[in-house]
Amino acid sequence: MRPVRQLVFLAALAAFFTLRADIVTCHCDPTHPETLQARECSLCREAEKQAPGTEVFFLKDANPSKPNRWLALPRGHERSMDSLPADVRTRLLAEAAAKAKSLFGEKWAIAYNAPEVQTQCHVHVHIGRWMPQVENDQFTMVKRVEDVPAPRQHEGFWLHPVDGGFHLHAGELITETVLER
């Protein structure tokens, strides 16, 4: 029985790394539009449709299981938040927060999934209504959205307003689950 368990474990591990590699590997190249046809490049295709000079834009989440979600994206093509120039990252987060507030009042959150678990090649921030029941004590208080530091390379984060600023929850892989679907 033990060899069977080991075989199942190894098969599951191989499947995980195969699937993970499919998500993480990105062959998008905006200078070659044919490379943007893959499903994981759909946000890159949308970025290419934006007018020159646009730095941040918004899309309604196309996933039918997330009818109340929006995405904030930079026009430029970067794979992860930590690779964005600081001024672009700050503008992306500030505009995402402003859009969230305009949609959900004070019950909003923005979430960034770590690159390893993203299904798209293009940096994007999820915008939605925050679920207060997910709050925990693992946060840093920040006064302004502009004070949110770049996430570490393999980490995501979520941010929501509180009196006096924002709770920044960092160090997680999948963060969009704090938003209502």
Secondary structure by P-SEA (a helix, b strand, c coil): caaaaaaaaaaaaaaaaaaaaaaaccccccccccccccccaaaaaaaaaccccccbbbbcccccccccbbbbbbcccccccccccaaaaaaaaaaaaaaaaacccccbbbbbcccccccccbbbbbbcccccccccccbbbbccccccccccccccbbbbbcccbbbbbcccccccccccc
